[in-house]
C-alpha cells in the first residue's frame, strides 16, 4: 500500500484526491496547504500548512504536487531529496531552465520517479489517433491543427493573482490552458524544426501574461502545424485537435474522435470517458495516469510521463514567445 500525500488543495487537487481515494493500492496519508481554512475539506487525514514539516513527520511513498507553477521545481526537489516519488501537475516548471534542472534532478536520482500530469495523452480519443498515425494506414501526417478557445473573467486572475504574474505563472494561456494541446501536437508531429509565433492580449485585464497565442509550426518530417489558443472567447468551446494525413482527416472535438469519410460525412470512432462532477476540460484521464504511475512505483517500471517527455511543450512555449518578440521564425533548441 503506497502512502500518498497531496500538496496544494486548489481546484485540480480534487481530481487527484478522488483518484487516490479510490485506488486500492494507495492510502491518502496527509495533505498540505497554506490555507488553514481547508483543513476540514479532507477529513480523517493529517493536515499541514508547512510542506517541510509534512515531509519530516510523515513516511511517504509518493507526493502529488498541485501548486502554482513557481513552486513546482523547489517542492519537487525537496521531495526527491527525501527519496519520495513525485507526481507533479502541469506545467513541468516555470520555464525551460527550471525544466532542464528538473531533468538533471531526474537523471541524478534514478531511484526516484518524477511523473508529470499530461493526462490528455491517456484520453481514449488520442490513444486511438496515435495508433492510426503509427499504423501508416492513411499515409503520412501532412498537417496538425490545435485550437483552444476558452474564456476567463477578470476574477480568475483577481482571486489568484499569481496566475497573471510572469514570475509566478511563467505564462498565460499557453502555460495554463493549452499546454496539453501543444503536447499532443508534438507527439503526433514529431520533432519540430521551426516555429513562427505570436502572443498578445485581447482582453483589457491588468495582467503580465498573454491571453492569446498563435503559431505556425514546421515539423522535421514536413508536416505543418497550426496552433491557436485564447481565453478571450465568450465561453469555453471544445478543444479541437485535427490531423490531416495524405489519405484521411481525423478530428478530436467534443471529446469524440471522428473521421471524414469518402462522402464528406463524419464517422464517429471513439469517445472519451467522462469524469462526473469535474470540470469538463479535466477529462477522465487523470485517474488513468495516476493509476499507471502508482503501478510503475510498485513494479519499478518506467512507463509514465517523465520530465524529459514534458520538457518539449515548455520549449515550444518559449520558442513561440521568442518568435513573437523577434517577429520571425525561430529554430527549436532541442
N, C-alpha and C positions, 0 to 999 in steps of 0.2 A: 504493500500500500504506500503510494507516494504521499509525502506530507507537503502540502502546497500552501503558498501564501499569495495574496494579491496586494500590490502596492498601487494605490490610486483608485478611488471609488467614484470616478466620474461616469459619464454616460456609457462608454464602451465596456466598463467593468462588469456591468450587469450581464452581458453576454458571456464573459469569462466565468463569472461566478456560477451562472446556470450550468455551463458545460462542466465545470469542476464538480459541482454538487451531484450531477447525475452520472459521473464517470465511476464505475465500480473499482477502478484501480487508484483512485485519488481520494484524499481526505483534506478538506479545507481546514487548515490549522490556524491561520492568522490572516488578518487584513490590516492595512495601514493607510492612513490619510491624515493630512494636517488639520482637517476639519473635524473637530470633536463631535459636532452635532450628527455626524454619520455613524456614530458608534453603534446605535441600535438597528441600523439598516441590515446588518448581517448578524443575526442572533447566534448565540452559542459558539462563538468564535473569538479568539483573543484579538483585541483591538489595540493598535498602536498609533501614535502620532509621529513617531520617530522611527524611520526605517532601519537606522543603525542599531537602535535598541532591539528591534524585532529580530534582526539578523544575529545579534549576540545571544538573545534569550531562547530563540526557537531553533529546533532541529528540523531543517527543511531540506527537501529534495529539489523543489522547483519553485521559482518565484515568477509570477506574472507581473510585468511592468506595464501599467496602464496610466501613464503620466504625460504631462506636457513634453513636447519634443526635446527641450533643452535638458531635461532630466534623464533621458534615455541612456546616454553614454555613462555618466557618473554612477548611476544606480546599478546599471548592468555590470559595470566594472566592479563595484562593491560586492555584488552577489558572486561573481566569478571568482574573486579573490577568496571568498569563503568556501569555494568548491560547490556552489549551488547552481544547478541548471537554471536557465532563464528563458522564458517565453515573453517576447517583447512586442508591444503594439507597434504598428507602423507610425511614422516612417522610421527607418533604421536609425537615423540620427539627425541632428540639427543641420548638418551639411556634409559634404563629401569628405572633408578632412576628419571629422569625427567618425564617419562611416569607415574610413580606412583604418583609423585607430581601433575600432571595434573588430575589424577584420584581423588585425595583428593580434588583438587580445584572444580572438577565437583560435588563431593559429598557434599561439603560445600556450594555450590551455586546452589541449586536445581531449582531456578527460572531462571537460565541462561543455555541455551543449548550449548554444545560443540559438534559439529559434525565433523567427520573425513572422508576425501575423500578416502575411499577404494571402489571406484566406480565399480570395476570389479565384486563385489558382485551383481550388478544390471544388468550385461550382461545377455541377454536372454538365452544364452547357459548355463551359470552357474545356473541361476534360475531353468531351466528345469532339469539340472543334480541334483540339490538339491532335487527337487521333486521326481525324480527317486530314489535317495538314501533313502529318507524318506518313500517312499511307501513300501519298502521291496520286491518289485516285483521280483527283481533279486537276492535276498538274501543279506547277509551281505557284507560290504566293506572288501575286502581282501588286496588290495594294492592301493597306490596312487603314481603317478609319476608326478613331476612338472619340466619342462625344460624351461630355458630361455637362449638362445644362441644369443647374440647380439654383436655389435661392437661399440666401442667408440674410436675415434682417439685421439692422444695426445692433439689436440686442444680443445677437450671437457673439459679437465682439465686446460689447459693453459688460456683459455678465462674466465673461472670462477674458480680460484684456490681453492676456498673453497671446491669444490667437491672432491679434493684429499687429504684434511687435516682432520684428525680424530676429532680435536677439533671443527670443523665447520660442518662436514658432519656426523660424528658418525659411518661411514662405507661406503663401496663402492657399489659393485654390488647388495648386499642384501638390503641395505637401499634405493638405488636409482632406481634400475631396477627390482628387483624381489620380493619386499616385498608383492606385490599383490598376487603373486603365493603362497608364504608361507601362506598368509591369507586364500586363498581359500582352500589350502590343509588341514589346521586345521579345517576349517568349515565343510568339508566333513568327515574328520577322527575323529574329536572329541578330547578329552583330550589326551595330549601327555605324555608318560611315560619317555622315554629317547631319547637322540639324540647323534649319533656319527658323528661329522662333521669335515670338513677340509676347510681351507681358504688359498689362495695363490695368487701370482701374476705371470701370464704368460707373460704379456707384459712388455717391458723394459721402463716403464714410471717411472719418479721420483715422485711417489705418496705414501702416507701412508696407503691408504685404499686398501682393497682387490679388485682384478678384477675378481676373480673366487672363487666359493664356492660350496661345495657338502655336502650332509648329508644323513645319514640313520636314519629314524625316526620311533620309535616304539610307536604306539598308545596304549592306555589303553585297547581298545577293541580287540587287537591282530593284527590289520592291520599294514602293513609295508609301510613306505613312502620312496621314493627316490627323492631327490631334487638335481638339478644341475643348476647353473647359471654362466654365464661368459659374459664379454664384450670383449673377445679376439677372437671372431669369425671373419670371413671375411666379414660379413654383418649382418643385423638384420633378423633372422629367426623367424618364428611364435612361440609364446609361446605355449607350449603344456601342457595340464592337462589331465591325463588319470586315470580313476578309474576302477579297476578290482573288480567286485562283484563275489560272489560264482557262479552265473549263467549268467554272462554277462560282456562285456567290452565296456566302453564308453570313447570317446576321444574328447576333445575340441582342435582343431587345425585350423589355418587359420580362426578363428572366427566362426567355424562351429562345432556343436555337432554331432558326428556320433556314431552308434552302430555297432559292429561287429556281423553280423548275423550268423545263423547256417551254412551257406555256405561259411563262411570266407570272406564275402564281407561287405564293409562299407555302412551302410544305413544312409543317412542324416536325422537328426531330426529337427534341427532349426539352423538359422544363426543369428549372432548379427547384430544389426543396425550399419551403418557406419556413421561417422561424416565427412561431406565434408570439405576439406581444412585443416584438422588437421592431426597431426602425427598419423599413423595407430595404434600405441600402446596405444594411449589415449582412443581409443574406443569411443562409443557414450553415455556412461552411466553416465558421469559427470552431464549432464543435468537432468537425471532421479534422481540422488542422490540429486542434488541441489533443484530440484522442491519438492522432498519429504521433505527435511529439512525445506524449507520455509513453507510447509503445516503444519509441526509439530509446527513451531513457531506460525503460525496463529491460529491453533486449539489446541494448548498446548498439543500435542501428544508426545509420546516417541519413535515412530517407526523410528529411524535413527541410524547411526553408532556412538555409544557412545565411550568415551575414553576407558572404560573397554574392549569394543569389539576390539579396535585397539591395546591393550597392548600385546595380545598374540603373534602377529607377531614380536614385538620388543623382547619379551622374547625368541622366537625361534632363532633370530639372535644372541642374547647374549649367548645362550646355544651352538650354533654352534661354535662361537668364542672361548668359554671356552673349549669346547671339542677339538678343533684344537690345542689349547695351551697345554692341558694336554695329548692329544693323547689317549683318552679313552671315553667311554660312559659317558654322564652326564645327571643327572635327571633334568627334567624341574622343576623350583622352584614353579611355580604356575599352 
